[in-house]
Amino acid sequence: MPNAALVLLMLFGLGQAPPPAAVTSNAVSAARFVGVWVGTQGWAIANPPPGARPDQPVTLIIELADGRLTGTLKPFLGGEEGATLVDARIVGDELQASAVVGTPRPGGRGARRGAPNWKDTVAVSLVFRNDGVALKGTADVTMSEVPWTKFSYDLGKKRSRY
């Protein structure tokens, strides 16, 4: 009989415990960033270069292939060659990506074949947040690991015509 009372007390104690907390994830699906985004790129520094346009139209194309995010941002640094995302990941509710100016050369992350040029030393760190219909973000540009410039982005999902 004492064992039965002990079992009842244990069961009563389990009934009093709070339910286990539901595991929630604040991570956003990568698919939320996929698509064609159009909008403007602006200077996010105090003193932009002389003659710089305040806002430049840009297109960001993000694709999901084999579970990997890839994409291009055109134009970038004044050239239609643009920037290519070489490493992109979702962190919380942000898309964080590394990019190179132009297209990456074969041989690894941004590695280039042939004679080195100024693009080899440029690294771009992009961060975007998606609120469903708008993509806002920044690009920090470094040259030889020295902060060079910064851009801000205000983009909207491109809508198809019927």
N, C-alpha and C positions, 0 to 999 in steps of 0.2 A: 504494500500500500504506500509506503513512503516513496517508492520509485514512481508510482502513478502521480502522486502530488508533485513531485519534482518535474515530471514531464509536462504536467499542466501548467506549472509556473513558467517553464521554458517556452511553451507555446504562447502563453499570455504575454510574455516578454517580447517574443518575436512580433506579435500583433501590435505592440506599442512602438516598435522601431519605425522611423520614417522610411518611406519607400526610397529605393536607390535613385539617385539623381539621374535624370535622363542625360545621356551624352549628346551634347549639341556641338555642331561644328559651324564656325563662322566662315568657313572657306566657301568661296563662290565657285561655281562651276566654270571650267575653262570655256565652255560653249557660250557663255554670256559675253565673252570678249570677241568671239569669232564674227567676221563679217567685214564689210567695207564701211569705213568711217570717214567722213569728210568734215572739214571745218577749217580752223585757223591755227597757225603757229605764231606765237608772239614772243618777244624778248622778255625774259624774266630776270633781267639785270638792270641795275640803276642807270648805266650809261651805254646804250646800244651804239654800235658803230655809226659814224656819220653817213647819212644817206640811206640808212636801213628803213625798210617799210615797217610800220607798226605791226601789221598783221599780214601774214602770208597764207594763202589757201594751200592746204595740204590734204593728202589722202593717205590713210593708214589701212592696209589690208592685212587682216589676221586670219590665218588658217589653222585648222587642227588636223594633223595627219599622223597616224600611228601613235596617237596619244601625246603628240608633241606640238607645241605652239610654234608657228613660224610666221613671218610677215615682212612687209616692207612699208617704209614711210617715205613718201615722195611729195615734193622735192625736199631735200635736206641740205643745209649749208649752201643753198643757192644752186644746187645741181640737180638735174632730173634723174641722176643715177640713184639718189636717195640713200637711205640707210636700211640695212637688212638685219632683222632680229636673228641673233645666233644662239641665244640662250634665254628662254622665257619660262616663267613659272608663276603660279598663283600662290600668293602669300596672304592668307586672310581674305580680304575683299579687294586685293590689289593685284594687278598684273605687273610683275617686275621683270624687266628684260634688259639684256645687254645687246648692243648692236654695233655694227661696223659701218663705216661710210662706204657706199657702193655695195658690191657683192663680195662675199667671203671667197677667198681663194682656197683651192683644195689643200688639205693637209691639217685640218683641225680648226679650232675656234678662231676664226678671223685670220688664220694664217694665209699669207699671200706668196704666190710663186713669182719669181722674176726679181728684178731690181726693186729695192724698197723705195717707197715714195711717202709723201706726207700723210696719206691715209692710214698707213700702218701704225702710226703712233696715236691715232685718234680713237678714243673709246667713248661710247654713248651708253648712259644708264637711264632707262626709261621706267617711269612708274605711272600707271593709269588706274583710275577708279571708275567703275561703271555704276550708274544709277538706273540702268534699264534702257534709257533712251539717249543718254549722253555719256560721253567718255571724256574725262578731264584728267590732265596729267602734266608731267614735267619731263624734260630731258636734261640731264647733266652731262656736259661734254668736257672731256679731259684730253689734253695732248701731252704725251709722254708722262702720264700720271699727274699732271699739274692741272688744276681746275682752269678751264678756258672760258666757257660760256654756259648759259642756261636758257632753255626755252619753256614756254607754257603752251598747253594744248587745250582747245575747247572744240570737241568733235561730236557729231551726231551720226546716227546710223543712216547710211545711204538707203533711200527707199527706191524700190524698182517701179518703173512705169508699166502700166498695163497696156 
